Amino acid sequence: MKWEKILRKIENQIEAGIYPGASFAYYKDGEWKESYLGLSDPERGLKIESGLIYDLASVSKVVGVGTVFTFLWQQGKLDINRPVTDFLPECDYPDITIRQLLTHATDLDPFIPNRDRLSAEELRKAMFHLNRRSQPAFLYSDVHFLLLGFVLEKIFKQDLDQIIEEQVLEPWGMKETMFGPVEQAVPTVRGVEAGIIHDPKARLLGKHAGSAGLFSTVKDSEIFLEHYLKDDFAENLSRNFSPLEDKERSLAWNLEGDWLDHTGYTGTFLLYNRKLQLAAIFLSNRTYEKDERAQWILDRNQLMELIKTEMEVASKNPS
């Protein structure tokens, strides 16, 4: 099998300064293969190696809240067409359902005035009284999963970190995954202490944030994806759950044909194909030197498409 093309692409992106280094792993034929390229901490000249802890950013959405809701839905314990006000009566959205939040298919305007000056409680309350756009349409937004996190806390009557620990991390043996801040991690911004949550809303809300804030490793990400590849709970996720026609989404995941993926702002993504039994993990700290989001999306999407294409070809032409 030829994986050099993917590794060369990653090396080229490192050389171009898109990110200082990356941990990459792929799953095929029931086995994981890992590669570690570039630097984890350019200031100290530290190389990428096995076992590093990364800020997952929005990949937290699928590792935590998304997985717990999928459990509840698959077990018949939750009708995802129920309105969010069944669980959060204090919010202004009696017409918005759990399904809409899970697929980013609402008309909520995510803009929160003076967000960075608010306390955690003020930010929480602001989520319940957001302005509305002219009509529902796909708009990927943290506020959907922050609300979903609050819903889970009402359902389980526990803090979100405890829910995720007891429902996902502990049963699956993901001992290297936890909410930040953490003591040791790959630094996400030069000059900022490593281990602090990068996302400002998640940093403020901490263990109550359903949108970001989890830190993890390649090893734990491998455990996580194998459950999605093999377990019964994920058997029917490769289909469209969105009530809208403008964007297909699975429960919490982006959906592209038989591929499901999720990305994170700090330079992370997971993707898997249950039908072909393929998966890949990419963890980086692309925000370390600069934060050129629009360009990063183009660079990231090129890499993701290359990985999917090369893995599909290899699966059909085993060597």
C-alpha positions as CSV (number, residue, x, y, z in Angstrom):
1,M,0.0,0.0,0.0
2,K,1.2,3.5,-0.8
3,W,0.7,5.9,2.1
4,E,3.6,8.1,1.1
5,K,1.3,10.5,-0.7
6,I,-0.6,11.4,2.5
7,L,2.6,11.7,4.5
8,R,4.2,13.8,1.8
9,K,1.1,16.1,1.9
10,I,1.4,16.5,5.6
11,E,5.2,17.1,5.4
12,N,4.6,19.7,2.7
13,Q,2.0,21.5,4.8
14,I,4.4,21.5,7.7
15,E,7.2,23.0,5.5
16,A,4.7,25.6,4.3
17,G,4.1,26.7,7.9
18,I,0.5,25.6,8.0
19,Y,1.1,23.8,11.3
20,P,4.4,23.0,13.1
21,G,3.7,19.2,13.4
22,A,1.0,16.6,13.4
23,S,0.1,13.1,14.8
24,F,-1.6,11.1,12.1
25,A,-3.1,7.6,12.3
26,Y,-5.2,5.5,9.9
27,Y,-7.2,2.3,10.4
28,K,-7.4,-0.4,7.7
29,D,-7.7,-4.2,7.7
30,G,-8.3,-4.1,11.5
31,E,-5.1,-2.4,12.3
32,W,-3.9,1.1,13.2
33,K,-0.7,2.6,11.7
34,E,0.7,5.9,13.2
35,S,3.0,8.6,12.0
36,Y,4.5,11.5,13.9
37,L,5.8,14.4,11.9
38,G,7.3,17.9,12.7
39,L,7.5,19.7,16.0
40,S,5.0,19.8,18.9
41,D,6.6,22.9,20.5
42,P,8.8,24.9,18.1
43,E,9.9,27.3,20.8
44,R,11.6,24.4,22.7
45,G,12.4,22.4,19.6
46,L,10.3,19.4,20.8
47,K,9.4,16.8,18.2
48,I,6.0,15.2,17.7
49,E,6.0,11.7,19.4
50,S,3.5,9.1,20.6
51,G,1.4,9.9,23.6
52,L,1.0,13.6,23.2
53,I,-2.1,15.3,24.5
54,Y,-4.0,17.7,22.2
55,D,-6.8,20.2,22.6
56,L,-9.5,18.5,20.5
57,A,-11.5,21.8,20.2
58,S,-14.8,21.0,18.4
59,V,-13.9,17.3,17.9
60,S,-15.1,17.3,21.6
61,K,-18.7,17.6,20.1
62,V,-18.6,14.0,18.8
63,V,-16.4,12.5,21.5
64,G,-18.7,13.8,24.3
65,V,-22.2,15.1,23.8
66,G,-22.7,13.6,20.4
67,T,-21.9,10.1,21.5
68,V,-24.1,10.3,24.6
69,F,-27.1,11.5,22.6
70,T,-26.5,8.7,20.1
71,F,-26.6,6.2,22.9
72,L,-29.9,7.7,24.2
73,W,-31.4,7.7,20.7
74,Q,-30.3,4.2,19.8
75,Q,-31.5,2.8,23.1
76,G,-35.0,4.4,22.6
77,K,-34.6,6.5,25.7
78,L,-34.9,9.8,23.9
79,D,-37.1,11.1,21.0
80,I,-34.8,13.5,19.2
81,N,-37.9,15.3,17.8
82,R,-38.8,16.6,21.3
83,P,-38.5,20.4,21.7
84,V,-35.5,21.7,23.6
85,T,-37.9,23.5,26.0
86,D,-39.0,20.1,27.4
87,F,-35.6,20.1,29.1
88,L,-34.7,23.8,29.2
89,P,-38.0,25.6,29.9
90,E,-36.1,28.8,30.5
91,C,-35.0,29.2,26.9
92,D,-37.0,31.0,24.1
93,Y,-37.0,28.1,21.6
94,P,-40.2,26.0,21.9
95,D,-40.1,25.3,18.2
96,I,-36.5,24.0,18.1
97,T,-35.9,20.3,18.5
98,I,-33.0,18.1,19.8
99,R,-32.6,16.8,16.2
100,Q,-32.2,20.4,14.9
101,L,-29.5,21.1,17.5
102,L,-27.7,17.9,16.7
103,T,-27.6,18.7,13.0
104,H,-27.0,22.5,13.2
105,A,-30.4,23.1,11.5
106,T,-31.9,26.0,13.4
107,D,-32.5,29.7,12.8
108,L,-30.5,30.7,15.9
109,D,-28.1,33.6,15.6
110,P,-25.0,32.6,17.5
111,F,-23.8,36.1,18.0
112,I,-23.6,37.0,21.7
113,P,-23.0,40.7,22.5
114,N,-20.0,41.4,24.8
115,R,-19.4,37.6,25.0
116,D,-15.8,38.0,26.3
117,R,-17.0,40.2,29.2
118,L,-19.6,37.8,30.5
119,S,-19.3,35.5,33.5
120,A,-20.0,31.8,33.1
121,E,-23.6,32.2,34.4
122,E,-24.2,35.2,32.2
123,L,-23.0,33.3,29.2
124,R,-25.2,30.4,30.0
125,K,-28.3,32.7,30.3
126,A,-27.4,34.4,27.0
127,M,-27.7,31.0,25.2
128,F,-31.4,30.9,26.2
129,H,-32.3,34.2,24.6
130,L,-30.4,34.3,21.3
131,N,-31.8,36.3,18.3
132,R,-33.3,34.4,15.4
133,R,-32.3,34.5,11.7
134,S,-35.0,34.9,9.0
135,Q,-35.4,31.1,8.6
136,P,-33.8,27.8,9.6
137,A,-30.8,26.8,7.5
138,F,-27.6,24.9,8.2
139,L,-25.2,27.0,10.2
140,Y,-22.5,25.2,12.1
141,S,-22.4,26.8,15.6
142,D,-21.1,26.0,19.1
143,V,-24.3,27.3,20.6
144,H,-26.2,24.2,19.4
145,F,-23.9,21.9,21.4
146,L,-23.6,24.1,24.4
147,L,-27.4,23.9,24.6
148,L,-27.3,20.1,24.1
149,G,-24.8,19.9,27.0
150,F,-27.2,21.7,29.2
151,V,-29.9,19.3,28.1
152,L,-27.8,16.3,29.1
153,E,-27.2,17.9,32.6
154,K,-30.9,18.1,33.0
155,I,-31.5,14.5,31.9
156,F,-28.8,12.9,34.0
157,K,-28.9,15.5,36.9
158,Q,-25.1,15.6,36.8
159,D,-22.3,17.9,35.5
160,L,-21.4,17.3,31.9
161,D,-17.9,16.1,32.6
162,Q,-19.2,13.4,35.0
163,I,-21.8,12.4,32.4
164,I,-19.2,12.0,29.6
165,E,-16.8,10.2,32.0
166,E,-19.4,7.7,33.1
167,Q,-21.2,7.2,29.8
168,V,-18.2,7.2,27.3
169,L,-14.7,7.5,28.6
170,E,-14.8,5.0,31.5
171,P,-16.7,2.2,29.7
172,W,-14.5,2.5,26.7
173,G,-11.2,2.8,28.6
174,M,-10.3,6.2,27.3
175,K,-8.1,7.1,30.2
176,E,-6.2,9.8,28.4
177,T,-9.2,12.0,27.5
178,M,-10.5,14.7,29.9
179,F,-11.7,18.3,30.1
180,G,-9.1,21.0,30.3
181,P,-7.2,22.6,31.7
182,V,-4.7,19.8,31.8
183,E,-1.1,19.8,33.2
184,Q,0.6,18.7,30.0
185,A,-0.4,19.2,26.4
186,V,0.8,20.3,23.0
187,P,0.7,24.2,23.1
188,T,-2.0,25.7,20.9
189,V,-0.7,29.3,20.8
190,R,2.9,30.5,21.1
191,G,3.4,32.3,24.4
192,V,0.2,30.9,26.0
193,E,0.5,28.3,28.7
194,A,-0.1,24.8,27.3
195,G,-3.1,22.9,28.6
196,I,-5.5,25.8,28.8
197,I,-8.6,25.4,26.7
198,H,-8.3,27.3,23.4
199,D,-12.0,28.0,22.8
200,P,-13.1,31.0,24.8
201,K,-16.7,29.9,25.6
202,A,-15.5,26.4,26.6
203,R,-12.7,27.9,28.6
204,L,-15.3,30.0,30.6
205,L,-17.8,27.2,31.0
206,G,-15.3,24.5,31.7
207,K,-16.8,21.1,32.6
208,H,-20.2,22.3,31.5
209,A,-19.2,23.0,27.9
210,G,-20.7,20.6,25.2
211,S,-19.0,22.3,22.3
212,A,-15.2,22.0,23.1
213,G,-12.8,21.6,25.9
214,L,-11.8,18.0,25.8
215,F,-8.1,17.0,25.5
216,S,-7.0,13.6,24.1
217,T,-4.4,11.5,22.5
218,V,-4.0,9.4,19.3
219,K,-4.4,6.2,21.4
220,D,-7.8,7.3,22.9
221,S,-9.0,8.6,19.5
222,E,-8.3,5.1,18.1
223,I,-10.3,3.5,20.8
224,F,-13.1,6.0,20.2
225,L,-13.3,5.4,16.4
226,E,-13.1,1.6,16.7
227,H,-16.4,1.7,18.7
228,Y,-18.0,3.7,15.9
229,L,-16.7,1.3,13.4
230,K,-17.8,-1.9,15.2
231,D,-20.5,-1.3,17.9
232,D,-24.3,-1.7,17.4
233,F,-25.1,1.8,18.6
234,A,-23.4,3.4,15.5
235,E,-24.9,0.9,13.0
236,N,-27.4,3.4,11.4
237,L,-25.5,6.7,11.5
238,S,-24.4,6.8,7.8
239,R,-27.6,8.5,6.8
240,N,-29.1,12.0,6.8
241,F,-30.7,13.1,10.1
242,S,-31.1,16.8,9.2
243,P,-34.7,18.1,8.7
244,L,-33.4,20.5,6.2
245,E,-32.5,20.0,2.5
246,D,-29.5,22.3,2.3
247,K,-26.9,20.1,4.2
248,E,-26.8,16.4,5.0
249,R,-25.7,15.7,8.6
250,S,-25.6,12.6,10.8
251,L,-26.2,12.8,14.5
252,A,-23.4,15.3,15.5
253,W,-21.2,14.3,12.6
254,N,-20.7,15.8,9.1
255,L,-21.9,13.3,6.5
256,E,-20.3,12.9,3.0
257,G,-21.5,9.8,1.3
258,D,-20.4,6.9,3.6
259,W,-17.8,9.0,5.3
260,L,-18.5,10.7,8.7
261,D,-16.1,13.4,10.0
262,H,-15.7,16.1,12.5
263,T,-13.1,18.9,12.7
264,G,-11.7,21.1,15.4
265,Y,-10.5,24.7,15.3
266,T,-7.1,24.0,16.7
267,G,-6.2,21.7,13.8
268,T,-7.8,18.4,14.5
269,F,-10.1,16.0,12.7
270,L,-11.5,12.5,12.9
271,L,-13.1,10.6,10.0
272,Y,-14.4,7.1,9.5
273,N,-16.2,4.9,7.0
274,R,-18.1,2.1,8.6
275,K,-19.0,0.4,5.3
276,L,-15.4,0.1,4.3
277,Q,-14.0,-0.2,7.8
278,L,-11.6,2.7,7.4
279,A,-10.8,5.6,9.7
280,A,-8.2,8.3,10.2
281,I,-7.1,10.7,13.0
282,F,-5.3,14.0,12.5
283,L,-4.1,16.0,15.6
284,S,-2.2,19.2,15.2
285,N,-1.7,22.6,16.8
286,R,-2.2,24.7,13.7
287,T,-3.1,27.8,15.8
288,Y,0.4,27.9,17.3
289,E,2.0,30.5,15.0
290,K,-1.0,32.1,13.3
291,D,-4.7,31.8,12.9
292,E,-5.7,32.0,9.3
293,R,-9.0,30.2,9.5
294,A,-10.2,30.6,5.9
295,Q,-6.9,29.4,4.4
296,W,-6.8,26.5,7.0
297,I,-10.2,25.2,5.9
298,L,-9.0,25.0,2.3
299,D,-5.7,23.3,3.4
300,R,-7.5,20.9,5.8
301,N,-10.2,20.0,3.3
302,Q,-7.5,19.1,0.7
303,L,-5.8,16.8,3.2
304,M,-9.1,15.2,4.3
305,E,-10.1,14.5,0.7
306,L,-6.7,13.1,-0.1
307,I,-6.9,10.8,2.9
308,K,-10.3,9.5,2.0
309,T,-9.4,9.0,-1.7
310,E,-6.2,7.2,-0.9
311,M,-7.8,5.0,1.7
312,E,-10.7,4.0,-0.6
313,V,-8.2,3.1,-3.4
314,A,-6.1,1.0,-1.0
315,S,-9.2,-0.8,0.4
316,K,-10.3,-1.8,-3.2
317,N,-6.7,-2.7,-4.3
318,P,-5.1,-4.5,-1.3
319,S,-1.4,-5.1,-1.7
